[in-house]
Amino acid sequence: MTAFADTETVTWIAVGAAADVPLWEGRRVTVEGQRIAVFHTDAGFHAVDGSCPHKQGPLQDGLVADDCVTCPLHGWRFSLGTGERIGGGPDDPSLRVYPVIVHDGELMLGLPDDTEPLGLEPRVPSRDLAQGARSRAPLDLR
Amino acid sequence: MTSILVIGGGIAGQAVVEELRRRDAQVPLTLVCGEQAAPYDRVRLSHLLAGEADASELQLRPDAWYDDRGVELLLGTTVTALDPDHGTATLDDGRVIAFEQAAITTGSDALMPPLPGLDLPGVHAFRDPADCAAITSAAAAGVKRAAVIGGGLLGLEAAYGLVQRGVEVTVVHLVDRLMERQLDAAAGALLLPAIEALGVEVLLEHATAELLPGDDGRVAGMRFASGAELPADLVVVSIGIRSRTDLARAAGLDVNRGVVVDDRLRTSHPRVVSVGECAEHRGIVHGIVAPIHEQAAVAADTLLGLTGPAYEGSVPTAKLKVMGIDLVTAGAATGPREVINADGDSYRKVIVDADGRAIGAVLVGDTRGHELLTDVVKRAKEVEDPLALLVEASAATAEDLPDDAQVCNCNGVCKGEILDAVRVDGCASSREVMARTRAGTGCGSCKELVLDLVALATGGADEEPAYLCPCAKQTREQLVAAVRDGELSSVSELTAACGAGRDCGACKPGLAYVVSEVAASRHREERHARFINDRVHANIQKDGTFSVIPRIRGGVTTPQELRRIADVAERHEVPMVKITGGQRIDLLGIRKEALPRIWEELGMPSGHAYAKSVRTVKTCVGTDFCRFGLGDAIATGIELERRMEGLYTPHKVKAAVSGCPRNCAESYVKDIGVVAIEGGWEIYVGGAAGSSVRRGDLLATVATREDAVAVSLTFLQYYREHGEHLERTHRFVERVGLETIQAAVLDEQSGEPERLRERFAIAKAASDPDPWLERHDPVNPKQFAELDTEPEPFTVIPPAKTPEPVR
């Protein structure tokens, strides 16, 4: 369960029913005071910071496409796989990406054990995380 | 890492920041702006005065640009002291910030002559938007006669602006011709009647001795050295600039007229450069915009320790931005050898030095080829036959310009950069090229040339079509055809068929519109393709809460409704209750989870104020109570709203019905505006009063209220079928043309209006009249909640027999 990170261990937290996040939509969950947005694409589930680093827009309410979400407030777009901003500048902040798995229909969010303080910078190779999440996602939830 | 402080948020400060960021995306950058707004384009001040632009349009870059590029912007802040040795700057709020290197771009003030009476109310400089605002409000307050002191470029532009605002203007100029720094006597002689033809009186060789107060203590006129007097209740002073050098001087830097800089734009301190109207290079302070860009590029190299070409001075160029007068000059106005090509209306001259090199050009009345001539002068090219050059320039096209000829002086963009934007960077339209290079976005005088160059680079290819899905390069027409031919009924099917909406997802609401329109509202609704507003039927706000606007047709409500709204607002401690511009009541600051309960308690249908659909039909009181009403605006408005509501449209649609041409419901500036006149009704379309203001076009005049509603609905359906996604009706009407629309909407003989109304009726019948009813039957369990929250429970209130608004 911890194959996605070399140095960090992870605590899995159940955050809700997978069926409650419709395909191509997102919902927010608050874990230890941190807002995290969970998205459902045809590749599975993704979780990233729920608050847009631009003006704190609610990313869970954004439009979701193959691998990205667009903030509903001002259109900042982020990769769900890497958390990086798409179409921005090199200095733009990224979103933290969290691993998600589905267990018995329940969404499990992987939080690094040294959770606080949660910054905006992804500290682990987030692409691996997302792929880890994807490979664990059941194929059909509908 | 080094950090750079740019002091002064004018064009020069912005230019330095842009040149730095172009070279280095990382270096920490702080821009200190004395004004409360980000840098704006002072070159276009005259457009502001003439009412051809508004202040917000002048901002060089949107606020987000600075955020996006990591430029710290300190607005409303000035640097009060600079210590280059220690690398610190003291701000007016007492803070001290450290820097490795600094750029002084403090610009200039208006030069004010030492005249008695200069401090009288009604005397203004013409230098910044505040001056403009003061002059404009004076003009609006009924100033009759204005005098402009100074017949240079800016003075003439100020005079033009005032004439445009209906003020009588006299330009008072000290010497014997206008713009004497740029023009010779002959060109000045040609400019004078052109300026007078605008309605501006010109007094040459008049030295102002004193400004005179009136009885009210405001300026009332001026007395000249000759003793003659001129009445004027507004005086604008525009005689030149004075570099702002106080900060540099106090910091111990060498200062003459301006802050002295070398060919690397370095001041006498190695840590500090200076650029723009505060800087003096080889004894010259440039007071125009083009040199700023040339200086900024070199200064950026210097700041970053890069080597690059040195700055060896600029050839001054001038372009008079006064409608109807063409005037361009470059370099010297006179010289050893001059070749002139002139007739009664135009004057074209090339000035050549003793070695046969071009050193100046003056073009009045006919400025064809000015880019080519300016370029020849800037390079001091050897000209064997100046007359042939003039003739050649007259016929020059965009193609003839050398690649490094500067096209946009405001933003320092040369031809090659524009061509590269197309050829290398793949821009396909002039819009993209202008966004990328900023060419043509300053004073706008080079825009035509930019369009020519884009056409040249694209091989004359048409502008890129307006793609609804730019990722998959699908136009609305292609998507409509795909839906129709494939009998598709959902966005997912459309995405599977052509790839649209897959990559970035931004166009999915547009795809949803196409699907719903072609299928006449009988599509399969997919909420993931809708913007959040259309998933929860409320308008998302900056803090993630929502606004709730119940349907109040025609803006007519009842005491019962108002009481219910008030009760809901109180019970839920709604943070703000606001009357909207569309005559509705808006409850702001509602959490997603509270939406269903609030709707239930309101017991009113959705006002669709969040959707791209018919928003509101505003009405005046029409014949019900008004003494002047000619038609029943309220009944007509309510009927129109009932007939139109609930259908998606390409963009939002705001409508109004006015009971007489006094237009109290503002029908002339609505997407659809109906106005009662004696014996009938007028229907206006394509009006706007948002970021654009446009008076609607008169689509038709009809005899009866029924016909007015029918024509409105026919137009609405035509717009629904032909409008681009997110194209408001004012753009739609301009793009398609009123005649085309009239032919389709009014020619009953053709049968098309009837068919439009039929398709409209079918789509309307299948549309959802009240999405708020989803509170009883949400499309998914968490439609109005997050993963770890639940929608607020509510007790279903049996629908009371709500009386219709009393009429």
Chai-1 contact restraints between the chains, C-beta under 6 A:
chainA,res_idxA,chainB,res_idxB,connection_type,confidence,min_distance_angstrom,max_distance_angstrom,comment,restraint_id
A,V15,B,L787,contact,1.0,0.0,6.0,A-B,restraint_1
A,G16,B,L787,contact,1.0,0.0,6.0,A-B,restraint_2
A,G16,B,D788,contact,1.0,0.0,6.0,A-B,restraint_3
A,D20,B,P781,contact,1.0,0.0,6.0,A-B,restraint_4
A,D20,B,K782,contact,1.0,0.0,6.0,A-B,restraint_5
A,D20,B,L787,contact,1.0,0.0,6.0,A-B,restraint_6
A,P22,B,N780,contact,1.0,0.0,6.0,A-B,restraint_7
A,W24,B,H528,contact,1.0,0.0,6.0,A-B,restraint_8
A,E25,B,H528,contact,1.0,0.0,6.0,A-B,restraint_9
A,R27,B,K782,contact,1.0,0.0,6.0,A-B,restraint_10
A,R27,B,E786,contact,1.0,0.0,6.0,A-B,restraint_11
A,R27,B,L787,contact,1.0,0.0,6.0,A-B,restraint_12
A,R28,B,E786,contact,1.0,0.0,6.0,A-B,restraint_13
A,V29,B,L787,contact,1.0,0.0,6.0,A-B,restraint_14
A,V29,B,D788,contact,1.0,0.0,6.0,A-B,restraint_15
A,P58,B,G544,contact,1.0,0.0,6.0,A-B,restraint_16
A,D61,B,I532,contact,1.0,0.0,6.0,A-B,restraint_17
A,L63,B,G505,contact,1.0,0.0,6.0,A-B,restraint_18
A,L63,B,K508,contact,1.0,0.0,6.0,A-B,restraint_19
A,V64,B,G505,contact,1.0,0.0,6.0,A-B,restraint_20
A,A65,B,C504,contact,1.0,0.0,6.0,A-B,restraint_21
A,A65,B,G505,contact,1.0,0.0,6.0,A-B,restraint_22
A,D66,B,R502,contact,1.0,0.0,6.0,A-B,restraint_23
A,T70,B,A506,contact,1.0,0.0,6.0,A-B,restraint_24
A,P72,B,I532,contact,1.0,0.0,6.0,A-B,restraint_25
A,P72,B,I540,contact,1.0,0.0,6.0,A-B,restraint_26
A,G89,B,D68,contact,1.0,0.0,6.0,A-B,restraint_27
A,G89,B,R69,contact,1.0,0.0,6.0,A-B,restraint_28
A,P90,B,A25,contact,1.0,0.0,6.0,A-B,restraint_29
A,D91,B,G70,contact,1.0,0.0,6.0,A-B,restraint_30
